[in-house]
Amino acid sequence: MAVELWIDDGNPWYLSPDIWVVPSDDPNDPPGMPYEGISAYVWARVHNRGSTAVSNATVRYYWADPSTLITRASATLIGTSSASLVAGETKDVLCVTPWVPQFVNSGHECLIAEAFAPADPLPRSSPSDPIDVPGDRHVAQRNISVGKAAPMMMFLHPFVMGAGSRGGELAIRVRRAPLETLKPLVRAIGLDGVPEELLEVDEVGIRPYRCGEPVDDAGKPELALELRSGERRGMALAVRVPEKALEGAAALFLVEQLAGEDVVGGVGVLVLVERGEEGRPRRERGSRKREAPAGGRRTSRRRT
């Protein structure tokens, strides 16, 4: 007889569809991408796959700067809820504390949720240890951002690369993922569906970056950096969008930190093309645009 709590990972593991945000004062409104400065609610889907019921399991919710390596020390607690589940039950659990996203790293932030109970505790770890999302069924991470880009633009997505408690040479890479990877996430990130038009880019890479500095080239698709124990380094995914890119075209990029062959952290970035009104071709089908919640403002870049 045992309690066995899970919050499921995604594919890749840092794109969990079982964590989502409602950008509204009403937690029962449709999910979507959060907006800087606008109150939102966070949900997590919790499973008890054990053979014993659990009463008042703890569910904790965090946000963190987009980072390829996240620790509990680098994450910020949003709030804590509780849930009771019978054996085999799945339940959507609301974080009862509202979350107001901040303007950090262009407004993009990562979400983490974990579920545990005295009968099914979290594995022991220190606050400086990386959160072991793929190895720990109690915890999941949703680290995806949606950004808008115009033709001939150098699109930048800042993130943090960290060394955790161990320093040394660390590798980081960017790879392109099929748009079908988004299918389980469509509801969670507020898309109407998987984008149909593929965006072919002129350049894509990773580079060291400080917010506000000019960027002329995209960098390299893979880098190795020497970091000290606990050091964090500002980086950016850089994508140059071609002049002939079509309205609504999209590309999904995965930025991943490696320890040997193992992926220890990652950031997903969906780049969508928007064009101006004059002299710019549009797709025949067009696309629906999501509006900001009532009382807020719509923005194309400051989304998490």
N, C-alpha and C positions, 0 to 999 in steps of 0.2 A: 504494500500500500504506500503510495507516494504522491506528493504534489509535484507537478512538473510545469512550470510557467515558461511561456515563450512569447516573444514578440518577433515576428518573422523578418528575416533579412530580405533584401532584393537581389537582383542579378544585374550588375555586380552587387555585392553585399551592402555597400554604402548607399544604395538607392532603394530603401525600404518603402513599399507602398502602404505599409501598415502604420505610418505616422503621417498625419495630415493637419492642415491649418484651415480654420474658417476665419477669413478676414472681415469680421463683423462683430457687432455687439451681441448678436444672437448666435450661440454656438451651434444651433440647428440649421443655420443657413448653409448653402453649398460650399464645399471646399474650394480653395484657390491659393494663389501665391500671396504672401503677406505684403503689406505696404508699410514703409517707414513711417512711424509716428501714429499709426492707426491701430486701435485695439483689435486683438485677434484671440482666438481660442485654439488650443492644440489638443488633438485626439490621438489615441494609440489603440490598436487592436491587440488584445491580450488573449492568449490561449492557455487553458489548463489541460495539458495532454497527459496528465497523470491519472491515477485510478482513485484519487482521494479528493474530496471537496476542500476548498480553501476559503477561509473567512478573512476579509479585510487585508488582502494582499496589498502591498504598497506599490504604487506606480509613480515614478519620478520622471519629470520632463526637464530637459536642458536645452539651451541654445549655446552656440559657440561660433566664433569667427570661422569662415570656411577654411578648413585646414586639412592637410593630408595626414595629420596625426593629431588626435584629440585625447586629452586626459581629463579626468574629473576636475583637476586644478585649473585647467584652461577653459572649462565650460562653466556656464552660469545657470544656476537652478531657476526655472520658471515657477514651478510649484509641485505639489505632491497631492495625489488622490489615492483612494482605496477602492478595491473591488473584491467581491466574493463570487467565486466560480465553482460550480459543481464539476465533477470529473467529466472531461471531454467538452466542456463549454468554451465558447469564444464570446468575448464581450468587447464592445467599443467603449473605451474609458476616457472620459473628458477630464482634462486638467482644469479644475474649477477656478484657478487663478488666471485672470486675463493676462495676455502677453502683448506688450507694445514694442514692436521691433525698432531697433535703433539704427542710426546711420553709421554703420561700421562696415568697412571694406565695401563701399558703394551700396550698402544696405543689404548685402547678401549674407545670410547666416545659415548655419547647420542646426538640425534638430536631432535630439537623442532622447530615447525613452527606455526605461528599464522597469521590470516588474519582478518582485521578489516577496518572500514571506519567511517567517521563522522556520517553517517546515521545508523551505526551499530557498536558502540564502544565496546571496551573490558570492562568487569566488573571492577569496582574499586578494587584495591588491593595495598599492599605495596610491595616493592622489596623483603622483607624477608618472605612474605607469600608463601607457596607452590603453584606452578602452578597447578591450578585445571583442569587438563586435562579431567577427566571423566565428570566434571560438566560444562565445558565451550566449546561450539561447535566451537569457534573461533580457538582453539589451539589443536594440536596433538603432540604426542611424539613417536619416534622410538628408543627404547632402547634394541637393541639385538646385541649380539656379537657372532662371530663364532670362535671357538678355536680348534686347533689340539692337540691331545694327543696320546702318545704311550702306549702300554701295560705296566703294572706295574708302571705307572707314577701317581704321585699325581698332578692332574691338578688343577691350582689355577686361579680364576678370581677375581681380586681385584675390590672393589666398595666402595662407601661411604654411610654410614647411617647417616642421619641428623635429627635434632629435629625441624627445622624451628623456628618460633617465640615462640613456646611453648615447655617447657621441660617436664620431667617426665619419667615414665617407658614406653618404646616403645617395641613393639614386632616385630620380623622379622622371616620369615620362608622360607624354600625352598620346592618346590613341583615339581614333574615331570609332564610334559605335553605331550600329544600325539604328535607324529611327524606330524600328520595331521594339527596341529595348524599352521605349517609353510606354508601351502598351499597358503594363500593369500600373503605371504612374499617372495615367491621363486624368483620372478622377482626383487623385491626391494633389495634383498641381494645377487643377482648374482648366485644363485644355479641353476643347470640344472633341478632339480626336488626335490621332497620330498625324503629324504633318506629312503631306504627300510629296512635296517638291524637295528634292535633295539640293543642298547648297554645296557647290564645289568651290573651295577657297583657294586663293593665290598663295597664302603662307599661313602656317600654324606652328606655334612653338611655345616653349616655356622660357622665362627669363627672370632674373632678379628684378625687383621693382619696388619703388617707393611712390606712393600715391601722388599724382600731379606731375611726375617727371615725364618729359617727352619720350616717345618710343618710335623709332624709325624702322626697326626690323623685328620680326616675330620671335627671334631667338631660335632655339633648337628643340627638336621633338623629344630629346632625352638629355638629362644633365646629371652629373655627379658632383655633389658639394660636400665639403668638410664642415661639419657642425660640432660644437662642443655639447656636452651633456646639458640638457635643458634649453639649449639655444633655439630661438625661433627666427626664421628668415622670411621677409616679405618677398613674394613671388607674384607672377601674373601669367595667366594663359593669354596669349596674343594671337588674334586671328585677323588677317587682312581679307576683307570682303571684296570680291571682284566688282567691277563697274556694271557688268551685265546681269548681276544677281536679280532674280525675280522676287516680287512681293510674295511673302509667305514661305519662301524657301527656307529650309532649316538644316542644321547639322548638330549632332550631339557629340561632344568631346568629353573624354574621361581622363582626368589628370590623376596619376597614381604614384604613391611613394612605395618603394620596394625595399625589402630586406632580403637580399639574395634573390630568389625567384618568387618570394611571397609578397603579395600586396598587403601592406599594413595600413593603408588609408587612401582615400580617394575623394575627388570632387567631380561631380557631373555638371556640365554646362551646356544648355541648349541655346543655340544662337538662331534667332529668327530675323528675317530680313524685312525691314520697313522702308518704303520709298516715299519721296515727296510727291506732291500733287502735280507739279508741272513737268511735262516732258519725260516722265518716268513710266516705263511699262509696268502693267499689273497683270497678275494671273487672271485668266478668264473667270475662274470659279469664285475668286475673291475669298475673303476669310472674315469670320466674325471677330470682333475685338471685345475683350473682357473689360468692363468698366470698373472703376474703383467703387468700393462700397459707399452707400449713402453717407454724405457728410465728409467724404475724403476726396482726394484728387487722384487722377489717373497719371501714372508715370511710366516711362518706358525703361528706365535703368535702375531705379532704386527699389528693386524687388529682391526678396530672399529666395 
